[in-house]
Amino acid sequence: MAIACIALSDAAIKRAVADESITEIRDPRYPLRLRLGSSRSRGSWYLVTNKDGKASWAKVANWPLVSAKAIIDDLPTLSIQHRQDQSVKVNTWLSCGGLLNWYLTRSQADTSLSIKRRRNIKCTIVKHLLPVLGEVMLSELNHHKVDELLIWPLQARYSIGSVRQYYAVLRKAFKQATVLKLISDDPLASLSFTDFIATPIATKPPQLQATDLPKLLSDLDTASDSAALLVFIMLAYGTRIGETRLLKWSYYDEPNAKLVIPANITKTQAQLTIPISGLMADILRWHKSMQAAAGYRGGYLFPHPCRNTGLDERGANSLVKQVSGGEWTAHDLRKLARSCWADLGIDYMVAEQMLNHSMTKLDQAYIHTYLADQKREAIELWHKHLLSIHHLFAERICK
């Protein structure tokens, strides 16, 4: 065992670690010690002071999570905390940039988040947060700084809803770091988005109305088979594009006329069971026979053209655009279905369940006793209504 007496720097520590006889590093200028772990890839920072004639050691951080520069820069604060007999803590990062980069790395490895969510977090941090807050010291971050550097410039360029989403990522990053005790205090803990902008976020008006149904259903006749089916399923059941494009034939229980969408591909992480009407059963039989005739033997209703997976987000949106011409999106189909269900007098709770919206515990208890038959009746009513407007897929199925 040996103690290296060096001028602390990250480069000097790296050189000392290479000497396996060294287990402790100190700098005569500072009351700091770095003790290396057995693996030598990690260690602990200690603040060493004299108290009542005895050396007092207080662990303040982990190395290399906290660099030599960070620990030295934070030393005045540590010393004050120690003299006041407070719990001695060091912030893992001095600037917001360090914290945001940590959260970015963490979020991209979080398998509980969807690929789309991870992509949105990355875009938010890299494009909107780091450029304006990266160099701001954690100790200087406050309401005014966030408003001046982030919220107010962003609201001039983006919708209030988008700005709120960017701020939510910032809040989540700081909250996560605080929970894991990587920072001692969360400077944003007492702030909410309405502290900056109190204007209510206007709901985006739907681009499709019930009066658009005749043209929409007619347009399916001229779309490709895959585009027509993808759009019709989303209209027929109000499913989200993310779960619709990943549907597998194994989810379809043909004898019991139902399709079970597993929780891992739904937005709410809740399994969704939808009844298959006679109309949809005919359409699915036709679609499967068309796939077989084309030589497809895979498991997806909407396979990726180049990979053994379901259709990706871009491909699915491209199919929707074939029908919409860019005038509406997949989510507008969901809104249209929900609106028409209300017009048809379908029970509110049944409609919410068909949309797979998140439920309260009370709602879940209600739904448990009020489910399958009511959903099937609602779907049969809705599909009968669609057929009364346009004879769907008639030419395709009869070919």
C-alpha positions, -999 to 999 in steps of 0.1 A, spaced: 0 0 0 13 34 -9 0 70 -8 7 92 -38 13 129 -30 5 147 -62 -11 179 -76 -47 167 -81 -59 166 -117 -78 140 -137 -47 133 -158 -25 128 -127 -50 105 -111 -50 84 -143 -12 81 -141 -14 71 -104 -40 45 -110 -16 28 -135 7 21 -105 -9 -8 -87 10 -2 -55 -8 31 -50 -41 28 -31 -45 64 -19 -40 98 -35 -37 132 -18 -27 168 -26 -9 188 1 -29 219 -10 -63 205 -1 -79 185 27 -90 158 2 -81 121 -1 -90 97 -29 -90 61 -19 -91 36 -48 -113 6 -48 -100 -29 -54 -110 -28 -90 -90 5 -94 -116 18 -118 -136 34 -89 -128 51 -57 -141 74 -29 -134 111 -22 -130 120 15 -128 154 31 -102 151 59 -102 176 87 -89 178 123 -115 178 150 -107 177 187 -71 167 178 -82 138 157 -85 133 119 -121 133 108 -128 116 75 -161 123 57 -169 106 24 -182 132 0 -184 116 -34 -175 87 -57 -148 88 -83 -147 89 -113 -184 100 -112 -170 132 -96 -138 144 -112 -109 161 -96 -118 194 -110 -154 191 -97 -144 181 -62 -118 209 -59 -143 235 -73 -169 224 -47 -144 223 -18 -154 257 -3 -191 246 0 -180 213 15 -158 230 41 -187 253 51 -211 223 55 -185 205 76 -178 234 99 -216 238 105 -219 201 112 -241 196 82 -243 165 61 -214 169 37 -224 164 1 -210 173 -32 -229 179 -64 -219 154 -90 -219 181 -116 -212 218 -115 -232 227 -146 -265 218 -160 -247 203 -189 -233 175 -169 -266 166 -154 -284 167 -187 -258 145 -205 -261 120 -176 -299 119 -180 -296 116 -218 -273 85 -214 -296 70 -188 -328 76 -208 -314 60 -240 -306 28 -220 -341 27 -204 -359 -2 -219 -391 7 -202 -394 37 -226 -405 33 -261 -381 40 -290 -402 70 -299 -400 84 -264 -363 79 -261 -359 97 -295 -380 126 -283 -360 129 -251 -327 129 -270 -340 156 -294 -352 178 -266 -320 176 -247 -296 180 -276 -316 206 -296 -334 227 -269 -319 222 -234 -281 218 -238 -276 248 -261 -291 273 -237 -286 257 -202 -255 236 -207 -231 262 -193 -253 274 -165 -240 265 -131 -263 243 -110 -259 267 -81 -271 296 -104 -302 278 -119 -334 294 -107 -368 305 -119 -355 336 -136 -327 317 -155 -351 290 -168 -376 317 -179 -350 340 -195 -329 313 -212 -354 286 -220 -391 292 -217 -395 326 -231 -372 321 -262 -389 288 -270 -425 301 -267 -417 326 -294 -408 298 -319 -429 268 -308 -464 260 -296 -471 262 -258 -477 225 -258 -443 218 -273 -426 241 -248 -443 223 -220 -430 190 -232 -394 203 -234 -398 217 -198 -411 183 -186 -379 166 -198 -358 192 -179 -379 186 -147 -376 149 -150 -339 150 -154 -335 171 -122 -360 150 -103 -342 118 -112 -308 131 -102 -322 143 -69 -339 110 -61 -306 92 -68 -288 117 -46 -265 128 -74 -274 164 -65 -283 176 -30 -311 199 -40 -335 202 -69 -336 239 -79 -368 232 -100 -387 213 -73 -410 242 -65 -416 253 -101 -444 242 -124 -449 251 -161 -478 274 -152 -454 296 -132 -440 306 -166 -470 305 -188 -505 304 -173 -524 304 -207 -543 271 -211 -531 250 -239 -557 249 -266 -569 215 -278 -559 209 -315 -591 208 -335 -598 175 -354 -591 175 -391 -618 149 -397 -655 152 -390 -684 127 -394 -693 145 -426 -659 134 -441 -667 97 -437 -682 92 -472 -651 106 -489 -627 89 -465 -642 55 -471 -644 61 -508 -607 70 -509 -598 36 -494 -609 20 -527 -580 37 -546 -553 32 -519 -529 2 -519 -541 -29 -500 -518 -22 -470 -527 15 -468 -564 8 -470 -563 -19 -443 -541 1 -420 -563 32 -422 -595 11 -419 -584 -8 -388 -575 25 -370 -609 39 -380 -628 8 -372 -613 4 -337 -597 37 -328 -563 20 -323 -531 40 -323 -508 38 -352 -479 25 -331 -499 -6 -320 -517 -11 -353 -485 -12 -374 -471 -39 -351 -501 -63 -352 -493 -100 -356 -515 -128 -368 -508 -146 -336 -528 -119 -318 -559 -128 -338 -581 -154 -320 -603 -164 -351 -624 -190 -333 -635 -165 -306 -636 -136 -330 -613 -113 -311 -579 -97 -314 -557 -94 -283 -531 -66 -285 -504 -73 -258 -495 -47 -233 -459 -43 -245 -470 -26 -277 -497 -3 -263 -491 32 -252 -507 26 -218 -489 -7 -212 -523 -23 -208 -535 -53 -229 -564 -44 -253 -589 -70 -265 -611 -59 -294 -640 -79 -309 -637 -89 -346 -670 -82 -364 -682 -102 -394 -670 -74 -417 -635 -73 -402 -632 -111 -402 -639 -111 -440 -613 -84 -445 -587 -102 -425 -592 -135 -444 -588 -116 -476 -557 -98 -464 -541 -131 -452 -548 -148 -485 -533 -119 -504 -501 -121 -483 -499 -158 -490 -504 -153 -527 -475 -128 -526 -453 -154 -509 -453 -138 -474 -450 -163 -446 -442 -140 -417 -462 -131 -387 -471 -95 -392 -502 -79 -407 -480 -50 -419 -445 -64 -424 -415 -42 -430 -404 -45 -466 -367 -51 -458 -366 -66 -423 -383 -94 -405 -403 -70 -383 -435 -50 -383 -437 -18 -403 -417 11 -388 -432 45 -379 -421 62 -411 -435 35 -433 -468 35 -414 -472 73 -417 -464 70 -454 -493 45 -459 -516 69 -440 -505 98 -462 -515 77 -493 -551 81 -482 -550 115 -464 -529 134 -489 -513 150 -459 -546 167 -448 -550 146 -417 -530 122 -395 -535 87 -379 -545 104 -347 -573 122 -365 -588 88 -373 -589 80 -336 -606 113 -328 -631 107 -356 -640 72 -343 -644 85 -308 -667 114 -320 -688 91 -341 -692 66 -312 -707 94 -291 -730 103 -320 -742 67 -321 -749 67 -284 -722 43 -274 -716 43 -236 -688 66 -225 -670 40 -205 -672 14 -232 -657 39 -257 -629 48 -232 -621 11 -229 -621 5 -267 -596 34 -270 -575 18 -242 -573 50 -223 -557 49 -188 -583 41 -162 -586 50 -125 -590 20 -101 -627 28 -97 -631 28 -135 -613 -5 -138 -636 -21 -113 -666 -8 -132 -652 -20 -165 -644 -55 -151 -682 -62 -148 -692 -42 -179 -670 -53 -208 -671 -79 -235 -707 -79 -246 -710 -41 -246 -678 -37 -266 -690 -62 -292 -724 -45 -295 -707 -11 -299 -683 -24 -326 -710 -41 -345 -731 -9 -344 -702 12 -356 -692 -12 -385 -728 -15 -396 -729 23 -397 -697 24 -418 -712 -2 -442 -743 19 -446 -721 48 -459 -699 27 -482 -696 -10 -491 -660 -14 -478 -634 -36 -495 -662 -52 -516 -643 -52 -549 -611 -65 -532 -627 -93 -513 -647 -105 -544 -617 -107 -566 
